[in-house]
Amino acid sequence: MVWVREQLIDLEQRGREVVSEVTSDEDYFCGYARRYGAHLDPEGRISSLEGILHSTIQKRDDLRAVVDQLRAELDNAQQMVGGASSSREDPCRSVLEGQLASAAARAEDALAQLQEREQELRTTLAWTTTLEAEMAEMAELRLRPEAAEVMRWREAAEEASRWRQEAEAVAHW
């Protein structure tokens, strides 16, 4: 019973080193998150994915502006020469128009790839966030018996204290 009381005092004082019974980093972080309300993402996976997603969105927006600009330039070039029939008259303009059309097509392909990447990142981020939440919930369920054990220790310590007081009272009679 003395051992239980010492552990309770240590627990309440929060000042002594306590030997942990957790078997993995995940269990430790889950317990920490549960106790202190911390965000559970011990390896920074979620924040890293959020950063990559934000960067991808920026690149997508920048590339979309380039595609729009290339398409506008291509439209202007086609209007200046009066369409496809007039382009036969000036081969240099026809070559430039072809290069501009090719550049616009490549930019559109790159934009499509970035949009696919963005969707993949969104899916991965959602999956990772859900997984982290499930891990936190599982850890909390595993840690609940520890809280019950602490309550048993507290009750045992209180009972031991009552017995000691009763024994001291009897000794004084």
C-alpha positions in Angstrom: 0.0 0.0 0.0 2.9 2.3 0.6 4.1 1.8 -3.0 0.6 2.9 -4.2 0.7 6.0 -2.1 4.1 7.0 -3.3 3.0 6.6 -6.9 0.0 8.7 -6.3 2.1 11.4 -4.7 4.5 11.3 -7.6 1.6 11.5 -10.0 0.0 14.5 -8.2 3.3 16.4 -7.8 4.2 15.9 -11.4 7.8 16.6 -10.4 9.5 13.2 -10.3 10.6 11.1 -13.1 8.2 8.4 -13.9 9.0 5.2 -15.8 6.8 5.0 -18.9 5.1 1.8 -19.8 4.3 2.8 -23.4 5.9 0.5 -26.0 6.1 2.9 -29.0 6.5 6.5 -30.0 2.9 6.5 -31.4 1.6 5.4 -28.0 3.6 8.1 -26.3 2.4 10.8 -28.7 -1.2 9.6 -28.4 -1.0 9.8 -24.6 0.6 13.2 -24.8 -2.1 14.5 -27.2 -4.9 13.1 -25.1 -3.5 14.6 -21.9 -2.4 18.0 -23.1 -4.8 18.5 -26.0 -2.0 18.6 -28.5 -2.5 18.0 -32.2 -1.6 14.4 -33.0 0.9 14.5 -35.9 4.2 13.4 -34.3 6.1 13.2 -37.6 4.6 16.3 -39.2 2.9 14.3 -42.0 -0.2 16.4 -42.1 1.5 19.8 -42.0 4.0 18.6 -44.6 1.2 17.5 -46.9 -0.6 20.8 -46.3 2.6 22.7 -47.3 3.0 20.6 -50.5 -0.6 21.1 -51.4 -0.4 24.8 -50.9 2.7 25.0 -53.1 1.0 22.9 -55.8 -2.1 25.2 -55.7 0.2 28.2 -56.2 2.0 26.5 -59.1 -1.4 25.6 -60.6 -2.6 29.2 -60.4 0.6 30.5 -61.9 0.5 28.0 -64.7 -3.2 28.7 -65.4 -2.2 32.4 -65.8 0.5 31.4 -68.3 -1.9 29.2 -70.2 -4.4 32.0 -70.4 -1.7 34.4 -71.6 -0.5 32.0 -74.2 -4.0 31.3 -75.5 -4.6 35.1 -75.7 -1.4 35.6 -77.6 -2.3 32.8 -80.0 -5.7 34.3 -80.6 -4.1 37.7 -81.2 -1.6 36.2 -83.6 -4.4 34.4 -85.5 -6.5 37.5 -85.8 -3.5 39.6 -87.0 -2.9 37.3 -89.9 -6.6 36.9 -90.6 -6.9 33.3 -89.9 -5.5 30.1 -91.4 -5.9 31.1 -95.1 -3.8 34.2 -94.7 -1.0 32.4 -92.9 0.0 30.7 -96.1 1.1 34.1 -97.3 3.7 34.6 -94.6 5.5 31.4 -93.6 7.4 33.1 -90.7 4.1 34.0 -89.0 2.8 30.5 -89.6 5.9 29.0 -87.9 5.5 31.4 -85.0 1.9 30.7 -84.7 2.6 26.9 -84.6 5.3 27.4 -81.9 2.9 29.5 -79.9 0.1 26.8 -80.3 2.7 24.1 -79.3 3.8 26.1 -76.2 0.1 26.6 -75.2 -0.6 22.9 -75.6 2.4 21.9 -73.5 1.4 24.4 -70.8 -2.2 23.0 -70.8 -0.8 19.5 -70.4 1.4 20.6 -67.5 -1.7 22.3 -66.0 -3.7 19.1 -66.3 -0.9 17.2 -64.6 -0.7 19.7 -61.7 -4.5 19.5 -61.3 -4.2 15.7 -61.0 -1.3 16.1 -58.5 -3.4 18.5 -56.5 -6.3 16.0 -56.4 -3.9 13.2 -55.3 -2.6 15.5 -52.5 -6.1 16.4 -51.3 -7.0 12.7 -51.2 -3.8 11.8 -49.4 -4.2 14.6 -46.9 -7.8 13.6 -46.2 -6.7 10.0 -45.7 -3.8 10.9 -43.5 -5.9 13.2 -41.3 -8.5 10.4 -40.9 -5.9 7.9 -40.1 -4.3 10.2 -37.5 -7.7 10.8 -35.9 -8.3 7.0 -35.8 -4.9 6.4 -34.2 -5.6 9.0 -31.6 -9.0 7.4 -30.8 -7.4 4.0 -30.5 -4.7 5.4 -28.3 -7.3 7.0 -26.1 -9.2 3.7 -25.8 -6.0 2.0 -24.8 -5.2 4.7 -22.2 -8.6 4.7 -20.6 -7.7 1.6 -18.5 -4.7 3.5 -17.2 -7.0 6.2 -15.9 -9.1 3.5 -14.2 -5.9 2.1 -12.7 -5.0 5.5 -11.3 -8.5 5.7 -9.7 -7.9 2.3 -8.1 -4.5 3.5 -6.8 -6.1 6.6 -5.4 -8.9 4.5 -3.7 -6.3 2.1 -2.3 -4.2 5.0 -1.0 -7.3 6.6 0.7 -8.2 3.2 2.2 -4.7 2.7 3.5 -4.8 6.2 4.9 -8.1 5.5 6.7 -6.6 2.2 8.1 -3.5 4.1 9.3 -5.7 6.8 11.0 -7.8 4.1 12.6 -4.7 2.2 13.8 -3.3 5.5 15.2 -6.6 6.2 16.9 -6.7 2.7 18.5 -3.1 3.0 19.5 -3.9 6.3 21.4 -6.7 4.6 23.5 
